[in-house]
C-alpha cells in the first residue's frame, strides 16, 4: 500500500486488514496462477473505494480510534469485509478494463493479462466478481447487495458504450460526464453509501456522503484523464494517451474540439497509433485550452464534493474526507 493514508493511522490500519482479507479471498491454492494473482492484488494502490467505505462508517463514530499497533477501530468487523468486497469488485473491473484496452502495464508492472493471457485473466476477473458478491451476501444487507449488483451493471454499460464508434465532432461534455459517472463516480458513491448504511448512518448525513462520492468520482476521473494526456508512464504507472490510441475522447479533447474544431479534427482523423500524431494532438488540445478547461471542471466538481462534506458533523472524520477530496484533485499519479 502506498503512503496516501499515512496521516490517518486508523484508516491505514483498517486498510491493512482489508488488504489481507482480499488476499485471503482472491484465489485459492498455492499454484503459479494463485501466486501471480496474489502478486497482482498485492500492488495495493491508494485503495480509495474501500477507504471510502470505512470513512463513511466512521461518520457515525465521529472520530477515529487510537492506534497502538493492535487496536484497529470500533466500526463493526463486517464493514472491513464489505470494504474488501468493494476492492475485489474494483480489481475485477481493472482486469477487464486492461484486457479491453490492451494495456501493457498497471501500477508500473505488467497488466495481469500480459502475465497469464487474456482468457485466464477474464476468468480471474470473473472469480473476483463472484468472491465479491459471496462476501456481500454473507455480511451486508440485501439493499447493499442490490446496489452493488446495479453498480456492476452500470459499469458494464459504460464500458460497452465506450467501445462504440462515434463521430468526434458530435461528442458532448454531457455524454462524457454520463460515461464517467457509470465508469467511476457510481462506485465511489456506492462505497460511501454502503459504508454509511451498514453502520447506521442515514438521513441528511447519508445524502451528503452520497453527494461527496459522486462529485469526487467525477472530479477524480477528469483528473485521471488529464494525467493520461499530460503525465508520463513512469509517473502514473500505466501507458499514457491510452484512451486516445483507442479512439476514446476525454474531456480535454472534447473541449478543445469545441474551441478549435478545424485545428483538431484532421489530427483525430489520422493514425491514432502514431506517436508523432499523438504528440501533435496533445499539443493542439493544450493550445486550444482543453487542458485548462478540464482542470477547471475537475475543480468545480471537487468544490461540490467539499460543499457536501462540510455539511457532515464537524470533527476529524469530516476533516479527513475534506483533506482526501482536496488531495485527489492535486495528485500527480
N, C-alpha and C positions, 0 to 999 in steps of 0.2 A: 504494500500500500504506500502511495506517495505521501508527501508531507502536507497535503491540503488541510488535514484536520488536526495538525499538531497543536493548535491553540485551544482545542476542545478535547481534553483528555478523556472525558466520559464518553463522548461520541466515538473517539478513536478506539477506546477500549471495547465498546459495544461492536464497532465495525470489525474489529479483530475476531470477535466471536462469530459475527455474521459470516465473515470470510471463511472461517473454519467449518461452519455449517454448510456453506456452498461446496467446499472441497469434499466434505463427507458425503454429500448427496449428488455431486455432479456425475460421477461414474462409479462403477462397481468393479472390484477385482484389481489385480496387480500387473496386468499385461502392459504391453508397449502402448496401446491406444489409451489406456487409462492414465499412464504416465504423461503422455503428450497433452491430454485434455486437462489434467491437473496442473501441468505447467502453464497452459493457456489461462486457466482460471486463476492461477497464482500471480498473473501480471497485475491484477488489482485495479489500477486506475484510481480515480477520485471516489468511486463508489457513491456517486451522488444520489441515485434513486433510493438505495437502502438507507442512506443517511437522512433523506427527506422523510422516510417512514419513521425513523427514530425521532427526529426533531419535532414532527407533528405530534407524536405520542408524548413527548416531554412537555408540550404546551400544558397538558393537564397538571403535571407536577409543578410547573412554574420555575423550576431551577434544575440544574444538573447535580447529581450526587458527587460527593468527594471520591476521588480515585486514589487508592493507596497501593495498587499493584494487584489486588484481588477483588475488590469491590467493583462491580461493573454498572450498577444502576438500579433504579427502583421501578422501571417500567416492567410490565409482565414479560416473562420469558417468551411467550407466544409472539410478541412483537418482533423479537430477533429472528424467529423462524419465518415470519411473514416478510421481513426485510430481506432475508436470504432468498426467499421465493421470488421476490421482485428482482433481485440481482440476477438470478438464474434466467428469468424471463428476458432481462436486458441482454445477457450474454448470448442467449439463443438468437435474438434479433440481430446482434452484431455479426454472429457467424453467418447467418443467412444473407445479411447485407453485403458482407465481404465477398461471398460467392457471386451474388448478383452483379456486384461492381467489378469483379475480377481483381480485387485489391491484392497487393502483394504483401503488405505489412499491416500490423495492428499494434499500436503502442510500441513502435520501434522494433518489433520482432515479426517473424513470418506469420501471415494470417493462417488460421487453422487449416483451411482447405489447401494451402500450399504445402503443409506438412503431411496431411493424411489423405488428400484427394477430396474432390468436391462431393462425391457420393457419401463417403464416410462422414464428412463434415455436416452435410444435411441431416444425417441420422443423429449425429451428436446434438445438433440444434433441436431436433425433434425430441430427443431424450430429455434435454434440459426443460423444454416446454412441459413435458409430462411430469417431471420431478417437481417443477414449479407448482403445477395445479394439484398434485398429490399433497404437497405440503400445505397449500392454501386450504384444501378440503379438510385437512387434519386440524388446522389451527385457527382459521379465520371463519367469519360468518358467511352465510350464503350470499348476502348482499355484496360483500367484498369479493367473493369468488366471481359473481356475475360481472362486477365492474372490471376485474382483470381480464375475464374472457372477452368482454366487449372491447376492452382496450386492445387486445391482440387482433381482433377483427379489424379495428380501425387502422392499426399499424400496417397490417397486410394490405388493406385497401389503399393506404397511402403509398406503399411500395409499388403496388400494381399500377396506380395512376402515374407514378414517376417513370415507369418503364415505357409508357405510351408515347409515341412520337407526337410532336406538337410544332406548330408554327411559331418560331421565336418572336415574331413581330406581334403575335396575338396574346402572348403571356401577360398576365396582370399580377400586380402585387397581391391582390385578394386571393388569386389562385395559389400563389406561392405560400401565403400565410395559412391557407386551409391545408396545404400539403404538409407543412412542417408542424402544424397543430396535431395532425394524425401521426406524423413520424416521431415527434419528440415531446411536444408540450403535453399531450394527453397522458403519457406515462408519468411525467413529473406531477401532473395534477392528481393522478390516481395514487401515486406514492404518498403525497401529503394526505389525501382523503383517507386511505386505508389506515395509515398510521394513527390518524386522529380518531376515527370512529371505533377502531379496535381498542382504543384506550379511553373511550367515553367522552371524547371531545366532540361537541356538536354545536348547533345553532350558529351564531354570528362568528364564533371562532373557527368553526369548520368552513364557513363560507369564505372567510379571509384566507385561510390556508389553501383552499382550492384556487382562489384568485392568485395567490403567490405562485403556486405550482404552474398554472397556465402561463402567466406572464413571464416567469423565469424561464420556462421552457422555450417560449418564442424568442426571447432575448438571447438565450443560450445558443439556439440553433442559428440565428442570424450571425452571431459572433463566430460560431463554428464555420459557417460558410465564408465569412470574411477571412478567417485564418487559412482556409483552404486556398484562397487566392493570393494572400499577402505574406504567408509564412513560408517555412521550409519544411521538408520532410523530416529533417533532424529535430526540429522544434516540436512538431505536432505528432510525430511517431507514425505517420501514415502518408501515403502519396499525396502530393499537392495537386491542385487543379483536377482532382479525380472526377468531380461532377462534370466539369466542362468536357473532359475527354469522352464522357459517356453521353454528351448532349443534354445534360441536366443543367438548366439555368437557374441560378440562385439570385437572391435579391440585388446584390451589387450589379449583376449583369442586366437584370430586368430593368432596373432604374436607369442604367446607362443607355440601354436601348430606347427608353422613353425620352431621354435627354438628347441623344445624338444617334438616331437610327441609321442615318446614311453612313456614318463612320464605322459603326459596329456590325451591322447586318451582313456586309460582304465578308467580313472576317469569320463570322459564325457559320457562314455557308461553305467555308473552305474546310480543309482537313483538320479536324479537331484532335487528331492523334499526333499531329506535327508539333514538336516542342517550340519551334520558332513561331509558328502561328499562335500557339497558346500564349507565348510571351507578348505578342502584339495585342492579343485580345485583352490580357490583363492590364497592359499599359493603357489601352483605349478606354477600358472600364474606369480606371483610376482617373485619367484625364477628363473624362466626361462627368465625373462627380459621383459615380455609382458607389464607390467605396465609402465616401463621406456620407452619402445618403443612407446607406445600410447601417453604418455605425450610429447615425442619429436615430434610426428606427430601433436599433437594439437598445440604445439608451432610453428611449421613450417607453419601451415595454418593461425595462428594468425599473424605471420610476414608478410604473403602475404596480409592479410587484412590491416595491418598497412601501408604497402608499397602503397596500393591503396588509403588509407585515406590521406596519406601525399601528394598526387597529387591534393587534393582539395585546394581551395583558403585558404590561411593562415587566422587564426582568431579563435575566441572562439568556433565556431561551429565545425570546424575541430578538435580543441583540445579536445572537448568533445567526438567526435567519437573515437579519438585515445585513450583517457582515458578509455572509456567504453569497447573498444576492449581489452585492457590490463587487465582490472578488470574481464572480463568474463573468461579469461584463468586461473586466480589465485583464482577464487571463491571457496568456500567450501560448497555451497549448491545450 
